[in-house]
C-alpha cells in the first residue's frame, strides 16, 4: 500500500505484485488513481525485476521519469 510521508512525498512500493492483474482493470486503475492523487509533490513507484509492470509500462516518458 502507499506510504504518504511528510512534505507531500508519496511512494507506492511493490507495483510488480499487480502484474498479474489486467492493466485495463477499472478496479486497478482506480486504486492507483486514489493512491497517486494523495501525493502533493512527488510520487515514487517501485517494483522488482528486469521489466516494468504492465500498468507502469503504459505511462509515457514525458509523464514518468525512469531511472
Secondary structure, 3 states (H helix, E strand, C coil): CEEECHHHEEEECCHHHHCCCCCCCHHHHHHHHHHHCCCCCEEEECCCCCCCCHHHHCCCCCCCCCC
